[in-house]
């Protein structure tokens, strides 16, 4: 969890500025038969873009559907989302380095895959 998603499309917002935004939900399959809600940032919501932050899933999983629901009408799955296992650090060496810098540091662990969190 904690990854920011940007979803682009049409008609996520009101047709005119004097109307209110519809009820919007974003869900992701959690790989365990359930759904995880992606918390929407209402301050950045526009008619063409949704920004949301994923919540924790039950377990790592691949190819889970992303679905946007606007006023009770669900989209077809938008894309596939993959839940990756959390990175784990086992060791960092050396434990110290020179003040001037230049010390090569080795970090060993697991699950250092391609996890990104866009700005």
N, C-alpha and C positions, 0 to 999 in steps of 0.2 A: 504494500500500500504506500500511499504518499506520492505517487507519480502524477504529475499534471498532464491532463489530456486536452488537446485542442480539437474540437469537432466543428467542421465547416459544412454549411448547407444552406437551405432556404427556409423561410417562414418559421424561424424559431421565435420571432418576436411579434409584437403587435403590428397590424397593417398601417397604423398611423401613430404619431407621437402622443396623441391625447388618449390612447387606449392602454390598458394594462397588459403586461406580459402574460402569456398563457402559463398553465402549470406544466413544467418541463421536468422530466426525470431521465437520468442516464444510468443504465445498468450494464454490468459485465458478468458473463458467466464465471463462476468461481472454480470450475474444474471438478466440483464435487456435487454437481446437480443443483446447486443453489445459485443465487444471484448476489452480486455485491453492488451497492449503490456508489456511484461516482458523485461526490458532493460538488454541486454547481456553485461557481463564484458569480453571484447575482450582480456584482458591481461591474463585471466585464461582459455580461450577457448582451448580445445584439441579435438582430433578426437573422444574421448569417453566421454567427459563431457562438459556440458554447465552450467555456473553459471549466474543467472540473478536476477534482483530485480524487484518485482512487482510494478506497478503503482496503483494509487487509483481507486477503482471501484465505480460504480454508487450507490450501496447499498449492504448491507450484503446479501449473497446468498450461497446456498449449492450446492454441486456436479456440479461444472462447469468443462468443458473439458480443458485439457492442450494439446496444439498442437504445434509441432515443424515443421517448414517449412524450407527445405534446397533446395536452388536454385529453388524455386517455387513449389517444391513437398511437399505437406503437409502429415504429419504422421496421422495415425489413432489416436484418442484421447489416450493420454498416461496414464492418471490417472484422478481422480476427485479432484478438488481444491475447498475449501470452503472459502468464504470471510466472516470474522467475524466482528461484530460491534466493533468500537474502545472502549477500556476501558475508563471508566469515574470515576474519584475520586470525591466523595462528601465531605468526611471529613477524617481528620487524627487526632487521639487523642492518647496521650496528645500532647499539642503544644510544650512541652519542656521535657527534661530529664536530668538525672545526667551525669556529665562529665565522670564518671567511667563506664558508660554504664549499661546495664541490664534492661533498661526501656522497658516494653512491649508496642508496638505501634499497634494500631488498625486502619486499613484503610478500609473505607466503600465506596462502589460504585457499579458499574454495569459493566457487560461484562468482568470479570476477567477470561475468559475461557482459554483454552490451546493454547495460542499463543506462537510460538517459532520463533527465528531468529538464525539459525545455524551460527557458526563462518566461 
